Amino acid sequence: MGRLAVLCVNSNVMRPPIGPIGLEYVAASLERRGYGPCLCDLALAEDWRAALSDAVAEVAPAAVAVSVRNLDDAYFASQDFVLETTAEMVRHISALTDAPVVLGGVGFSTAPREVLSYTGAPYGIAGEGEEALPQLLNCLAGDGDVADVPGAVFRVGGGIVAVPPAFLDLEMLPTPSRRFADNRRYFAEGGQAGIETKRGCDHACAYCVEPAAKGSRIRLRPPESVAAEFADLLDQGIDVLHLCDSEFNLPPEHAHAVCDALVRSGIAAKVRWYTYACPHPFDQDLARAMARAGCVGINFGVDHADAGMLRRLGRTYGPDQIWRTAQACRNAGMALMFDLLLGGPGETRETLARAIDLMRAIAPDRAGLSCGVRLYPHTPLTQMVRKQGPLETNPNVHGARVDNDDFLRPVFYVDANLDEDIHGIVAALVGGDKRFFHADPAQVGGNYNYNDNSVLANAIRSGARGAYWDILRRLDEPTGEGACAT
């Protein structure tokens, strides 16, 4: 078989642009199996329709693989349903070529049947694509049955079949090359590059799609492979990175091993990196190890700071651990951000006040206050809401409540105990304290939604590098000088 061309489409047009690392990983796998992957990066295109038309005409692909990163911006204040644009892209591709369209990516894997149905695409891969996509393409070329491909999602008659995914042993995968996408341009326009050290999550948070999209078992990459990928990006001039793990410190032994590998390789002295992490388990030893390895900032998804709300959201730690985590970061000299999800089941004015008061007392560098919990398909919280009856009559549900039984369009949970606008309640409690990023629908352009944030994009264009929350934080410093640190 000759090298059949596969057009790999990055459909994520949110700004600032985020590098499509999933497509890079899949492209490397396609090349190893004799396919010719070609990138059509719509994130860097002025006109996505023209970019698709030009790419299809130039490549004449045997198949078109479309990465779906997001369903929406997960933001109550704006409720930007980006999957609608993705569906337009699929229709445009289908009008240009008879080549089969195959969807994939974490957004697709969140709700495979629903996304395939909404977009009209004929095929998809739920879960990881490194092995499954080449296997699916072989089947479409006549070598095998699509029903035997792990994670394959496809149409049969008037229905959709979804084969359970088989999550990979990451230790068996070679270190992926990071030369497929224009990472230098992403660094210039997006301010950072991404790397993952593991996949999957074994926690059971009420609202989270991670276990469904990436597996409920944590699978670890060899630390030396992670360091080699850091080195590949550093060779391209990229020295500020953000880990894509949902929780870098789970398990802590692997986090220590990654940090040790970065130090041994000499990479630690040449890069700055940020990550997401869980407040527990997290201690002083790990904080110091991360700082030695080049970590300069951590975004902790604490979810809340009220003990009862933490339990209802599926968290296993309490306010005392949040205190200790903040102190460990300070002692290690790292900046820290605490992200809270407000409005979940059982939320009251009193729980909101306790959470914000504790954040003010702990005084992280920044605290993000997301009002309203996005109800994604197939999460425990969404299953609870389904049992409460129709969306349109549920007093706890806001957003797209009509004709949205699949929960694809943005819909949010705000407990009916809050008898007035949650944004107004939170704004009054915050009282103008700049340490809090607060989502206010009346000021969408001025809050911390990263989607189409002109303040953030302009800062990056002027030289700012780092996690988006940290760039915005440094812009608020008295001189603003830190925003342009590289």
C-alpha positions in Angstrom: 0.0 0.0 0.0 1.3 3.5 -0.9 1.4 6.4 1.5 -2.3 7.4 1.6 -2.7 11.0 2.6 -4.7 11.7 5.8 -5.7 15.3 6.3 -5.5 16.1 10.1 -7.7 19.0 11.0 -7.3 21.1 14.2 -10.9 22.4 14.6 -10.2 24.4 17.8 -10.3 28.1 16.8 -10.5 29.5 20.3 -8.0 32.3 21.0 -5.3 32.5 22.2 -4.5 29.3 20.3 -3.6 26.1 22.0 -1.3 23.7 20.3 -3.0 20.4 19.1 -0.8 17.9 20.9 -3.3 15.1 20.3 -3.0 15.6 16.6 0.8 15.6 16.9 0.8 12.3 18.8 -1.6 10.7 16.3 0.3 12.0 13.3 3.5 10.4 14.5 1.6 7.1 14.8 0.1 7.4 11.3 3.6 8.0 9.9 4.9 4.8 11.6 2.2 2.9 9.9 2.8 4.1 6.4 0.2 6.9 6.1 1.0 10.4 5.1 -0.5 12.9 7.7 -0.9 16.5 6.5 -2.0 19.2 8.9 -4.7 21.7 8.3 -4.5 23.9 11.4 -7.6 26.1 11.5 -6.5 27.7 14.8 -3.9 29.6 12.7 -6.1 30.3 9.7 -7.7 33.6 9.0 -10.6 31.9 7.2 -11.3 28.3 8.2 -13.5 27.7 5.1 -10.8 28.8 2.7 -8.1 26.9 4.6 -10.1 23.7 4.4 -10.9 24.2 0.7 -7.2 24.8 -0.1 -6.0 21.8 2.0 -8.4 19.3 0.5 -7.6 20.5 -3.0 -3.8 20.2 -2.4 -3.7 17.0 -0.4 -6.6 15.0 -2.1 -6.9 13.0 1.2 -8.0 9.4 1.5 -9.5 10.4 4.9 -10.0 13.5 7.0 -9.3 13.2 10.7 -10.9 16.1 12.7 -9.8 16.7 16.3 -12.6 18.0 18.6 -11.1 19.5 21.7 -14.1 21.3 23.2 -17.9 21.2 23.1 -18.1 24.7 24.5 -16.1 27.1 26.6 -17.5 25.7 29.8 -18.4 29.2 30.9 -21.8 30.2 32.3 -21.2 33.9 31.5 -20.7 33.4 27.7 -22.0 29.9 26.9 -20.1 29.7 23.6 -21.2 26.4 21.9 -18.1 25.8 19.8 -19.3 22.4 18.6 -21.7 24.2 16.4 -18.8 25.6 14.4 -17.2 22.1 14.3 -20.4 20.7 12.8 -20.2 23.4 10.1 -16.6 22.4 9.4 -17.6 18.7 9.0 -20.4 19.7 6.5 -17.9 21.9 4.6 -15.4 19.0 4.4 -18.1 16.6 3.2 -19.0 19.0 0.5 -15.4 19.2 -0.7 -14.5 15.5 -0.8 -15.9 12.0 -0.6 -13.1 11.0 1.8 -14.5 9.7 5.1 -14.4 12.1 8.0 -13.3 10.6 11.3 -13.8 12.6 14.5 -11.6 12.2 17.6 -10.1 14.2 20.5 -11.1 14.7 24.1 -14.2 16.7 23.3 -15.5 13.9 21.0 -14.6 11.3 23.6 -16.7 13.1 26.2 -19.9 12.1 24.3 -19.1 10.1 21.2 -22.6 9.0 20.1 -24.0 12.5 20.7 -21.2 14.4 18.9 -21.3 12.0 15.9 -25.1 12.5 15.7 -24.9 16.3 16.0 -22.1 16.8 13.5 -23.3 14.3 10.9 -19.8 12.8 10.6 -19.8 9.1 9.6 -17.0 7.9 11.9 -15.2 8.7 15.1 -12.6 7.3 17.5 -13.5 7.5 21.2 -10.4 7.5 23.5 -6.9 7.4 22.2 -6.2 7.5 18.5 -2.6 6.4 18.1 -3.5 2.7 17.5 -7.2 3.0 16.7 -7.1 5.5 13.9 -4.6 3.6 11.7 -6.6 0.5 12.3 -9.9 2.2 11.4 -8.3 3.6 8.2 -7.1 0.1 7.3 -10.6 -1.2 7.7 -12.0 1.6 5.5 -9.5 0.5 2.8 -10.9 -3.0 2.9 -8.6 -4.6 5.5 -10.7 -5.6 8.4 -14.1 -4.9 10.1 -14.7 -1.4 11.7 -16.6 -3.2 14.4 -13.3 -4.7 15.6 -11.6 -1.3 16.1 -11.4 -0.3 19.8 -13.2 3.0 20.3 -14.7 3.1 16.8 -18.0 5.0 16.6 -19.9 4.6 13.3 -23.3 4.6 11.7 -25.3 1.5 10.9 -28.7 1.9 9.3 -30.4 4.6 11.3 -28.4 4.1 14.4 -24.9 4.7 15.8 -22.6 1.9 17.1 -19.9 2.7 19.7 -17.2 0.1 20.3 -15.7 0.4 23.8 -12.2 2.0 23.7 -9.0 0.1 24.7 -6.8 2.5 26.6 -3.1 2.1 25.8 -0.1 1.2 27.9 1.8 4.5 27.6 5.1 2.8 28.5 4.9 1.0 25.2 4.6 4.1 23.0 7.7 5.8 21.6 8.4 9.4 22.5 6.4 11.4 20.0 8.0 13.9 17.7 6.7 17.4 18.3 7.5 18.7 14.8 4.1 18.2 13.1 2.4 21.5 14.3 3.9 24.9 14.1 4.9 25.0 17.7 7.0 28.1 17.4 4.0 30.1 16.2 1.8 28.6 18.9 4.4 29.8 21.4 4.4 33.3 19.9 0.6 33.6 19.8 -0.4 31.2 22.6 2.3 31.9 25.2 3.1 28.2 26.1 3.3 24.7 24.8 1.6 21.6 26.2 3.0 18.2 27.4 1.3 15.3 29.1 3.0 13.0 31.6 0.0 10.6 32.1 -3.6 9.9 31.0 -6.7 9.0 32.8 -8.1 9.8 36.3 -9.3 7.4 39.0 -11.2 10.0 40.9 -15.0 10.3 40.9 -15.8 14.0 40.9 -19.5 14.6 40.3 -19.1 16.9 37.3 -15.9 15.7 35.6 -15.7 14.1 32.1 -12.0 13.0 32.4 -12.6 9.4 33.4 -15.0 8.9 30.5 -12.8 10.7 28.0 -9.4 9.4 29.0 -10.1 6.3 31.1 -10.7 5.7 34.8 -7.3 4.2 35.4 -4.2 6.4 35.6 -1.6 5.3 33.0 1.9 6.8 33.3 4.5 7.8 30.7 8.1 6.9 31.4 9.7 10.0 33.0 12.7 9.9 30.6 10.2 10.1 27.7 8.6 13.2 29.2 12.1 14.8 29.6 12.9 13.9 25.9 9.7 15.7 24.8 10.6 18.7 26.9 14.0 18.7 25.1 12.4 18.5 21.7 10.3 21.6 22.3 13.3 23.4 23.9 15.2 22.7 20.7 12.5 24.6 18.9 12.9 27.6 21.1 10.0 26.9 23.5 11.0 27.3 27.1 7.6 27.9 28.8 5.3 24.9 29.0 2.1 23.7 30.7 1.4 20.1 31.6 -1.9 18.8 30.2 -2.4 16.2 33.0 -5.6 16.7 34.9 -3.7 16.2 38.2 0.1 16.1 37.9 0.6 14.9 41.5 -1.5 11.7 41.0 0.3 9.5 41.9 2.9 11.6 43.8 5.6 9.0 43.2 5.4 9.5 39.4 5.4 13.3 39.8 8.7 13.0 41.8 10.1 10.7 39.1 9.3 13.2 36.3 10.8 16.0 38.3 14.0 14.0 38.9 14.2 13.2 35.2 14.0 16.9 34.3 16.8 17.7 36.8 19.0 14.9 35.7 18.6 15.8 32.0 19.6 19.5 32.6 16.2 20.6 31.3 15.0 22.0 34.6 17.5 24.9 34.5 16.3 25.9 31.0 12.5 25.9 31.2 9.6 27.2 33.2 6.5 25.1 33.5 3.1 25.2 35.0 0.6 22.4 35.8 -2.8 21.4 37.2 -2.7 19.5 40.5 -4.9 18.1 43.2 -4.7 19.6 46.7 -4.3 16.1 48.1 -1.9 14.4 48.3 0.4 17.3 48.1 3.2 18.1 50.5 6.3 20.2 51.0 8.7 17.6 49.6 6.8 17.4 46.3 6.5 21.2 46.1 10.2 21.6 46.5 10.9 18.9 43.9 8.6 20.6 41.4 10.3 23.9 42.0 13.8 22.4 41.5 12.5 20.8 38.2 11.4 24.2 36.8 7.8 24.5 37.9 6.9 28.1 38.6 3.1 27.9 39.1 0.3 25.5 39.9 -3.4 25.7 39.3 -5.2 23.6 41.9 -8.7 22.6 41.0 -9.9 22.8 44.6 -13.5 23.1 43.5 -14.7 24.6 46.8 -13.5 25.5 50.3 -16.6 24.5 52.3 -16.3 21.0 53.7 -19.9 20.0 52.9 -19.7 21.2 49.3 -16.4 19.4 48.8 -18.0 16.1 49.8 -21.0 16.7 47.5 -18.7 17.4 44.6 -16.9 14.1 45.2 -13.8 15.5 46.7 -12.0 13.6 49.5 -10.1 16.5 51.2 -11.1 19.4 53.3 -10.2 23.0 54.0 -7.2 22.1 56.3 -5.5 20.3 53.3 -6.1 23.4 51.1 -4.3 25.5 53.8 -1.4 23.1 53.9 -1.1 23.0 50.1 -1.0 26.7 49.8 1.8 26.9 52.4 3.8 24.3 50.7 3.7 26.2 47.4 4.7 29.5 49.2 7.6 27.8 50.9 8.8 26.5 47.6 8.5 29.9 45.9 5.8 28.8 43.4 2.8 30.9 42.4 -0.5 29.2 43.0 -4.1 29.5 41.7 -7.1 28.0 43.3 -10.1 27.3 41.0 -13.5 27.0 42.5 -16.8 25.7 41.1 -19.7 27.5 42.7 -23.4 26.8 42.6 -23.4 23.0 42.9 -25.9 20.8 44.8 -26.5 22.2 48.3 -24.9 25.6 47.6 -26.2 28.4 49.7 -25.3 32.0 50.5 -23.5 30.7 53.6 -21.4 28.1 51.7 -20.4 30.7 49.2 -19.4 33.1 51.9 -17.4 30.4 53.7 -15.6 29.5 50.5 -14.7 33.1 49.6 -13.7 34.0 53.2 -11.4 31.0 53.3 -9.8 32.0 50.0 -9.3 35.5 51.2 -7.6 34.2 54.4 -5.4 31.7 52.6 -4.6 34.4 50.0 -3.4 32.3 46.9 -2.0 34.5 44.2 -5.3 34.2 42.4 -8.6 32.4 43.0 -10.9 31.7 40.1 -14.6 31.7 40.8 -16.6 29.8 38.2 -20.3 30.4 38.8 -22.5 27.5 37.7 -21.3 23.9 37.1 -21.4 22.7 33.5 -23.6 19.6 33.1 -21.7 17.4 30.6 -23.2 14.2 29.3 -22.6 11.0 31.3 -21.2 12.6 34.5 -22.6 11.6 37.9 -24.1 15.1 38.4 -25.8 15.0 35.0 -27.3 11.6 35.8 -28.7 13.0 39.0 -30.2 15.9 37.1 -31.8 13.5 34.6 -33.6 11.8 37.5 -35.1 15.1 38.6 -37.3 15.4 35.5 -37.4 17.6 32.4 -34.6 20.2 32.0 -37.0 23.0 31.2 -38.8 22.7 34.5 -35.8 22.0 36.7 -35.2 25.1 38.9 -31.5 24.2 39.4 -30.7 24.2 35.6 -29.8 27.2 33.5 -28.8 27.7 29.9 -30.0 25.5 27.0 -32.8 23.8 28.8 -35.1 23.2 25.8 -34.5 20.4 23.3 -31.2 19.5 24.9 -31.7 16.1 26.3 -28.2 15.0 25.3 -26.7 17.9 27.3 -24.4 18.9 24.4 -25.4 22.5 24.3 -24.2 24.5 27.4 -26.4 23.9 30.4 -25.3 24.7 34.0 -26.3 23.7 37.5 -27.0 26.5 40.0 -28.7 25.3 43.2 -32.1 26.9 43.6 -31.2 27.7 47.2 -29.6 30.8 45.7 -32.7 32.8 45.2 -31.1 35.5 43.0 -28.4 35.9 40.4 -25.3 33.9 41.6 -23.0 36.3 39.8 -24.4 39.2 41.9 -24.0 37.3 45.1 -20.4 36.4 44.4 -19.6 39.9 43.2 -20.8 41.3 46.5 -18.8 38.8 48.5 -15.6 39.5 46.4 -16.1 43.3 46.8 -13.6 44.2 44.1 -10.7 42.2 45.5 -8.4 41.7 42.5 -7.1 38.4 43.8 -10.4 36.9 42.6 -11.1 36.1 39.0 -14.9 36.4 38.8 -17.1 35.5 35.9 -19.6 38.3 35.3 -21.9 38.1 32.3 -22.1 41.9 32.2 -18.3 42.0 31.7 -17.4 39.0 29.6 -14.5 40.8 28.0 -13.0 41.6 31.4 -13.2 38.4 33.3 -11.0 35.3 33.3 -12.6 33.4 30.5 -9.6 32.6 28.2 -11.8 32.2 25.1 -11.3 35.3 22.9 -9.8 37.3 25.8 -8.4 40.3 24.1 -6.4 41.4 27.1 -4.7 38.1 27.3 -4.1 37.9 23.6 -2.5 41.3 23.5 -0.3 40.5 26.4 1.0 37.4 24.7 1.5 39.3 21.5 3.7 41.8 23.5 5.8 39.0 24.9 4.0 37.5 27.9 4.6 33.8 28.5 3.1 31.4 30.9 -0.2 30.0 32.2 -3.0 32.3 31.3 -4.0 32.9 34.9 -0.4 33.9 35.7 -0.2 36.2 32.8 -3.4 38.0 33.9 -2.1 38.1 37.5 1.2 39.7 36.4 -0.7 42.3 34.4 -2.2 43.4 37.6 1.1 43.9 39.3 2.0 47.5 40.1 4.3 47.9 37.1 3.0 45.0 34.9 6.6 44.1 34.1 6.2 40.4 35.0 3.7 40.0 32.1 6.5 40.1 29.6 8.9 37.7 31.3 10.2 34.9 29.1 
